[in-house]
């Protein structure tokens, strides 16, 4: 996992019956060739062809 970063994406979803919002979190493994990104960085990812068993994303840059 030297060239891999785990990106956590959270979003709010509305419950169909109770009409309340709750948080849903997903984790994606993304390829980082140079190892530039570290814990706490906000990054942009793009879907690509499968790189390994679980990696189907690539980091394209930092977000502001």
PDB file as gemmi writes it, atoms N, CA and C in Angstrom:
CRYST1    1.000    1.000    1.000  90.00  90.00  90.00 P 1                      
ATOM      1  N   UNK A   1       0.829  -1.200   0.000  1.00  0.00           N  
ATOM      2  CA  UNK A   1       0.000   0.000   0.000  1.00  0.00           C  
ATOM      3  C   UNK A   1       0.870   1.259   0.000  1.00  0.00           C  
ATOM      4  N   UNK A   2       2.047   1.207  -0.584  1.00  0.00           N  
ATOM      5  CA  UNK A   2       2.915   2.384  -0.629  1.00  0.00           C  
ATOM      6  C   UNK A   2       2.440   3.409  -1.642  1.00  0.00           C  
ATOM      7  N   UNK A   3       1.786   2.978  -2.703  1.00  0.00           N  
ATOM      8  CA  UNK A   3       1.287   3.893  -3.731  1.00  0.00           C  
ATOM      9  C   UNK A   3      -0.236   3.998  -3.686  1.00  0.00           C  
ATOM     10  N   UNK A   4      -0.822   3.733  -2.529  1.00  0.00           N  
ATOM     11  CA  UNK A   4      -2.276   3.741  -2.373  1.00  0.00           C  
ATOM     12  C   UNK A   4      -2.686   4.709  -1.278  1.00  0.00           C  
ATOM     13  N   UNK A   5      -3.745   5.443  -1.530  1.00  0.00           N  
ATOM     14  CA  UNK A   5      -4.364   6.273  -0.492  1.00  0.00           C  
ATOM     15  C   UNK A   5      -5.814   5.830  -0.352  1.00  0.00           C  
ATOM     16  N   UNK A   6      -6.311   5.863   0.870  1.00  0.00           N  
ATOM     17  CA  UNK A   6      -7.704   5.517   1.131  1.00  0.00           C  
ATOM     18  C   UNK A   6      -8.466   6.831   1.293  1.00  0.00           C  
ATOM     19  N   UNK A   7      -9.427   7.041   0.419  1.00  0.00           N  
ATOM     20  CA  UNK A   7     -10.198   8.282   0.396  1.00  0.00           C  
ATOM     21  C   UNK A   7     -11.573   8.000   0.978  1.00  0.00           C  
ATOM     22  N   UNK A   8     -11.958   8.805   1.969  1.00  0.00           N  
ATOM     23  CA  UNK A   8     -13.263   8.642   2.603  1.00  0.00           C  
ATOM     24  C   UNK A   8     -14.206   9.712   2.066  1.00  0.00           C  
ATOM     25  N   UNK A   9     -15.354   9.273   1.569  1.00  0.00           N  
ATOM     26  CA  UNK A   9     -16.358  10.187   1.026  1.00  0.00           C  
ATOM     27  C   UNK A   9     -17.613  10.058   1.878  1.00  0.00           C  
ATOM     28  N   UNK A  10     -18.051  11.170   2.459  1.00  0.00           N  
ATOM     29  CA  UNK A  10     -19.267  11.137   3.272  1.00  0.00           C  
ATOM     30  C   UNK A  10     -20.319  12.041   2.636  1.00  0.00           C  
ATOM     31  N   UNK A  11     -21.562  11.617   2.749  1.00  0.00           N  
ATOM     32  CA  UNK A  11     -22.676  12.377   2.200  1.00  0.00           C  
ATOM     33  C   UNK A  11     -23.873  12.205   3.109  1.00  0.00           C  
ATOM     34  N   UNK A  12     -24.834  13.109   2.972  1.00  0.00           N  
ATOM     35  CA  UNK A  12     -26.058  13.046   3.755  1.00  0.00           C  
ATOM     36  C   UNK A  12     -27.154  12.424   2.897  1.00  0.00           C  
ATOM     37  N   UNK A  13     -27.887  11.486   3.483  1.00  0.00           N  
ATOM     38  CA  UNK A  13     -28.971  10.811   2.769  1.00  0.00           C  
ATOM     39  C   UNK A  13     -30.250  10.950   3.586  1.00  0.00           C  
ATOM     40  N   UNK A  14     -31.368  11.092   2.899  1.00  0.00           N  
ATOM     41  CA  UNK A  14     -32.653  11.272   3.569  1.00  0.00           C  
ATOM     42  C   UNK A  14     -33.358   9.928   3.692  1.00  0.00           C  
ATOM     43  N   UNK A  15     -33.839   9.634   4.900  1.00  0.00           N  
ATOM     44  CA  UNK A  15     -34.580   8.399   5.133  1.00  0.00           C  
ATOM     45  C   UNK A  15     -35.954   8.516   4.490  1.00  0.00           C  
ATOM     46  N   UNK A  16     -36.346   7.462   3.761  1.00  0.00           N  
ATOM     47  CA  UNK A  16     -37.590   7.544   3.000  1.00  0.00           C  
ATOM     48  C   UNK A  16     -38.839   7.603   3.874  1.00  0.00           C  
ATOM     49  N   UNK A  17     -38.840   6.913   5.002  1.00  0.00           N  
ATOM     50  CA  UNK A  17     -40.019   6.883   5.855  1.00  0.00           C  
ATOM     51  C   UNK A  17     -40.031   8.019   6.873  1.00  0.00           C  
ATOM     52  N   UNK A  18     -38.894   8.235   7.547  1.00  0.00           N  
ATOM     53  CA  UNK A  18     -38.856   9.190   8.662  1.00  0.00           C  
ATOM     54  C   UNK A  18     -38.436  10.599   8.255  1.00  0.00           C  
ATOM     55  N   UNK A  19     -37.996  10.783   7.005  1.00  0.00           N  
ATOM     56  CA  UNK A  19     -37.629  12.088   6.465  1.00  0.00           C  
ATOM     57  C   UNK A  19     -36.507  12.771   7.240  1.00  0.00           C  
ATOM     58  N   UNK A  20     -35.685  11.995   7.905  1.00  0.00           N  
ATOM     59  CA  UNK A  20     -34.535  12.538   8.625  1.00  0.00           C  
ATOM     60  C   UNK A  20     -33.289  12.291   7.787  1.00  0.00           C  
ATOM     61  N   UNK A  21     -32.284  13.140   7.959  1.00  0.00           N  
ATOM     62  CA  UNK A  21     -31.027  12.973   7.250  1.00  0.00           C  
ATOM     63  C   UNK A  21     -30.023  12.238   8.130  1.00  0.00           C  
ATOM     64  N   UNK A  22     -29.258  11.356   7.510  1.00  0.00           N  
ATOM     65  CA  UNK A  22     -28.203  10.650   8.220  1.00  0.00           C  
ATOM     66  C   UNK A  22     -26.972  10.570   7.327  1.00  0.00           C  
ATOM     67  N   UNK A  23     -25.825  10.355   7.947  1.00  0.00           N  
ATOM     68  CA  UNK A  23     -24.555  10.367   7.237  1.00  0.00           C  
ATOM     69  C   UNK A  23     -24.215   8.972   6.711  1.00  0.00           C  
ATOM     70  N   UNK A  24     -23.787   8.913   5.450  1.00  0.00           N  
ATOM     71  CA  UNK A  24     -23.347   7.671   4.823  1.00  0.00           C  
ATOM     72  C   UNK A  24     -21.904   7.875   4.385  1.00  0.00           C  
ATOM     73  N   UNK A  25     -21.012   6.957   4.767  1.00  0.00           N  
ATOM     74  CA  UNK A  25     -19.595   7.081   4.460  1.00  0.00           C  
ATOM     75  C   UNK A  25     -19.144   5.911   3.607  1.00  0.00           C  
ATOM     76  N   UNK A  26     -18.356   6.215   2.559  1.00  0.00           N  
ATOM     77  CA  UNK A  26     -17.760   5.190   1.715  1.00  0.00           C  
ATOM     78  C   UNK A  26     -16.264   5.415   1.662  1.00  0.00           C  
ATOM     79  N   UNK A  27     -15.504   4.327   1.540  1.00  0.00           N  
ATOM     80  CA  UNK A  27     -14.055   4.416   1.412  1.00  0.00           C  
ATOM     81  C   UNK A  27     -13.637   3.852   0.066  1.00  0.00           C  
ATOM     82  N   UNK A  28     -12.763   4.589  -0.616  1.00  0.00           N  
ATOM     83  CA  UNK A  28     -12.240   4.176  -1.904  1.00  0.00           C  
ATOM     84  C   UNK A  28     -10.723   4.098  -1.813  1.00  0.00           C  
ATOM     85  N   UNK A  29     -10.135   3.076  -2.428  1.00  0.00           N  
ATOM     86  CA  UNK A  29      -8.684   2.984  -2.520  1.00  0.00           C  
ATOM     87  C   UNK A  29      -8.275   3.572  -3.858  1.00  0.00           C  
ATOM     88  N   UNK A  30      -7.382   4.573  -3.822  1.00  0.00           N  
ATOM     89  CA  UNK A  30      -6.970   5.275  -5.031  1.00  0.00           C  
ATOM     90  C   UNK A  30      -5.462   5.189  -5.198  1.00  0.00           C  
ATOM     91  N   UNK A  31      -5.017   5.171  -6.444  1.00  0.00           N  
ATOM     92  CA  UNK A  31      -3.598   5.057  -6.776  1.00  0.00           C  
ATOM     93  C   UNK A  31      -2.933   6.425  -6.705  1.00  0.00           C  
ATOM     94  N   UNK A  32      -1.799   6.502  -5.996  1.00  0.00           N  
ATOM     95  CA  UNK A  32      -1.002   7.725  -5.852  1.00  0.00           C  
ATOM     96  C   UNK A  32       0.433   7.362  -6.208  1.00  0.00           C  
ATOM     97  N   UNK A  33       0.823   7.608  -7.456  1.00  0.00           N  
ATOM     98  CA  UNK A  33       2.123   7.148  -7.965  1.00  0.00           C  
ATOM     99  C   UNK A  33       3.309   7.742  -7.217  1.00  0.00           C  
ATOM    100  N   UNK A  34       3.299   9.057  -6.955  1.00  0.00           N  
ATOM    101  CA  UNK A  34       4.457   9.712  -6.330  1.00  0.00           C  
ATOM    102  C   UNK A  34       4.423   9.701  -4.806  1.00  0.00           C  
ATOM    103  N   UNK A  35       3.315   9.356  -4.206  1.00  0.00           N  
ATOM    104  CA  UNK A  35       3.205   9.377  -2.740  1.00  0.00           C  
ATOM    105  C   UNK A  35       3.135  10.789  -2.192  1.00  0.00           C  
ATOM    106  N   UNK A  36       2.484  11.704  -2.907  1.00  0.00           N  
ATOM    107  CA  UNK A  36       2.430  13.111  -2.504  1.00  0.00           C  
ATOM    108  C   UNK A  36       1.388  13.409  -1.441  1.00  0.00           C  
ATOM    109  N   UNK A  37       0.377  12.572  -1.299  1.00  0.00           N  
ATOM    110  CA  UNK A  37      -0.765  12.900  -0.446  1.00  0.00           C  
ATOM    111  C   UNK A  37      -0.697  12.142   0.864  1.00  0.00           C  
ATOM    112  N   UNK A  38      -1.075  12.836   1.947  1.00  0.00           N  
ATOM    113  CA  UNK A  38      -0.957  12.283   3.288  1.00  0.00           C  
ATOM    114  C   UNK A  38      -2.289  12.392   4.024  1.00  0.00           C  
ATOM    115  N   UNK A  39      -2.332  11.926   5.234  1.00  0.00           N  
ATOM    116  CA  UNK A  39      -3.533  11.954   6.052  1.00  0.00           C  
ATOM    117  C   UNK A  39      -4.028  13.383   6.239  1.00  0.00           C  
ATOM    118  N   UNK A  40      -5.305  13.596   5.988  1.00  0.00           N  
ATOM    119  CA  UNK A  40      -5.913  14.902   6.165  1.00  0.00           C  
ATOM    120  C   UNK A  40      -6.015  15.723   4.899  1.00  0.00           C  
ATOM    121  N   UNK A  41      -5.343  15.311   3.821  1.00  0.00           N  
ATOM    122  CA  UNK A  41      -5.418  16.034   2.559  1.00  0.00           C  
ATOM    123  C   UNK A  41      -6.759  15.773   1.879  1.00  0.00           C  
ATOM    124  N   UNK A  42      -7.331  16.807   1.297  1.00  0.00           N  
ATOM    125  CA  UNK A  42      -8.562  16.646   0.508  1.00  0.00           C  
ATOM    126  C   UNK A  42      -8.138  16.527  -0.943  1.00  0.00           C  
ATOM    127  N   UNK A  43      -8.528  15.428  -1.575  1.00  0.00           N  
ATOM    128  CA  UNK A  43      -8.069  15.140  -2.933  1.00  0.00           C  
ATOM    129  C   UNK A  43      -9.245  14.898  -3.873  1.00  0.00           C  
ATOM    130  N   UNK A  44      -8.971  15.000  -5.159  1.00  0.00           N  
ATOM    131  CA  UNK A  44      -9.929  14.670  -6.205  1.00  0.00           C  
ATOM    132  C   UNK A  44      -9.522  13.325  -6.791  1.00  0.00           C  
ATOM    133  N   UNK A  45     -10.508  12.446  -6.999  1.00  0.00           N  
ATOM    134  CA  UNK A  45     -10.217  11.139  -7.569  1.00  0.00           C  
ATOM    135  C   UNK A  45     -11.035  10.940  -8.835  1.00  0.00           C  
ATOM    136  N   UNK A  46     -10.524  10.067  -9.720  1.00  0.00           N  
ATOM    137  CA  UNK A  46     -11.187   9.793 -10.990  1.00  0.00           C  
ATOM    138  C   UNK A  46     -11.199   8.286 -11.198  1.00  0.00           C  
ATOM    139  N   UNK A  47     -12.305   7.773 -11.720  1.00  0.00           N  
ATOM    140  CA  UNK A  47     -12.416   6.344 -11.973  1.00  0.00           C  
ATOM    141  C   UNK A  47     -11.537   5.961 -13.161  1.00  0.00           C  
ATOM    142  N   UNK A  48     -10.900   4.799 -13.068  1.00  0.00           N  
ATOM    143  CA  UNK A  48     -10.018   4.313 -14.115  1.00  0.00           C  
ATOM    144  C   UNK A  48     -10.145   2.797 -14.222  1.00  0.00           C  
ATOM    145  N   UNK A  49      -9.409   2.196 -15.119  1.00  0.00           N  
ATOM    146  CA  UNK A  49      -9.434   0.741 -15.247  1.00  0.00           C  
ATOM    147  C   UNK A  49      -8.863   0.109 -13.973  1.00  0.00           C  
ATOM    148  N   UNK A  50      -9.215  -1.120 -13.665  1.00  0.00           N  
ATOM    149  CA  UNK A  50      -8.718  -1.750 -12.439  1.00  0.00           C  
ATOM    150  C   UNK A  50      -7.194  -1.836 -12.407  1.00  0.00           C  
ATOM    151  N   UNK A  51      -6.621  -1.354 -11.316  1.00  0.00           N  
ATOM    152  CA  UNK A  51      -5.169  -1.394 -11.128  1.00  0.00           C  
ATOM    153  C   UNK A  51      -4.792  -2.621 -10.304  1.00  0.00           C  
ATOM    154  N   UNK A  52      -5.630  -2.957  -9.333  1.00  0.00           N  
ATOM    155  CA  UNK A  52      -5.438  -4.157  -8.524  1.00  0.00           C  
ATOM    156  C   UNK A  52      -6.819  -4.678  -8.135  1.00  0.00           C  
ATOM    157  N   UNK A  53      -6.869  -5.565  -7.156  1.00  0.00           N  
ATOM    158  CA  UNK A  53      -8.142  -6.179  -6.765  1.00  0.00           C  
ATOM    159  C   UNK A  53      -9.177  -5.150  -6.319  1.00  0.00           C  
ATOM    160  N   UNK A  54      -8.751  -4.158  -5.542  1.00  0.00           N  
ATOM    161  CA  UNK A  54      -9.685  -3.177  -4.994  1.00  0.00           C  
ATOM    162  C   UNK A  54      -9.477  -1.761  -5.516  1.00  0.00           C  
ATOM    163  N   UNK A  55      -8.381  -1.494  -6.219  1.00  0.00           N  
ATOM    164  CA  UNK A  55      -8.088  -0.141  -6.696  1.00  0.00           C  
ATOM    165  C   UNK A  55      -8.664   0.080  -8.081  1.00  0.00           C  
ATOM    166  N   UNK A  56      -9.645   0.990  -8.173  1.00  0.00           N  
ATOM    167  CA  UNK A  56     -10.237   1.370  -9.443  1.00  0.00           C  
ATOM    168  C   UNK A  56     -10.304   2.886  -9.586  1.00  0.00           C  
ATOM    169  N   UNK A  57      -9.544   3.606  -8.780  1.00  0.00           N  
ATOM    170  CA  UNK A  57      -9.546   5.063  -8.763  1.00  0.00           C  
ATOM    171  C   UNK A  57      -8.109   5.563  -8.820  1.00  0.00           C  
ATOM    172  N   UNK A  58      -7.930   6.784  -9.308  1.00  0.00           N  
ATOM    173  CA  UNK A  58      -6.619   7.415  -9.365  1.00  0.00           C  
ATOM    174  C   UNK A  58      -6.761   8.845  -8.836  1.00  0.00           C  
ATOM    175  N   UNK A  59      -5.759   9.295  -8.089  1.00  0.00           N  
ATOM    176  CA  UNK A  59      -5.772  10.649  -7.545  1.00  0.00           C  
ATOM    177  C   UNK A  59      -5.319  11.602  -8.646  1.00  0.00           C  
ATOM    178  N   UNK A  60      -6.107  12.655  -8.886  1.00  0.00           N  
ATOM    179  CA  UNK A  60      -5.736  13.609  -9.942  1.00  0.00           C  
ATOM    180  C   UNK A  60      -5.253  14.946  -9.384  1.00  0.00           C  
ATOM    181  N   UNK A  61      -5.435  15.208  -8.101  1.00  0.00           N  
ATOM    182  CA  UNK A  61      -4.940  16.447  -7.521  1.00  0.00           C  
ATOM    183  C   UNK A  61      -5.603  16.768  -6.193  1.00  0.00           C  
ATOM    184  N   UNK A  62      -5.138  17.858  -5.595  1.00  0.00           N  
ATOM    185  CA  UNK A  62      -5.726  18.328  -4.342  1.00  0.00           C  
ATOM    186  C   UNK A  62      -6.917  19.211  -4.635  1.00  0.00           C  
ATOM    187  N   UNK A  63      -7.881  19.194  -3.736  1.00  0.00           N  
ATOM    188  CA  UNK A  63      -9.014  20.104  -3.848  1.00  0.00           C  
ATOM    189  C   UNK A  63      -8.838  21.219  -2.831  1.00  0.00           C  
ATOM    190  N   UNK A  64      -9.476  22.354  -3.099  1.00  0.00           N  
ATOM    191  CA  UNK A  64      -9.337  23.493  -2.201  1.00  0.00           C  
ATOM    192  C   UNK A  64     -10.336  23.434  -1.109  1.00  0.00           C  
TER     193      UNK A  64                                                      
END                                                                             
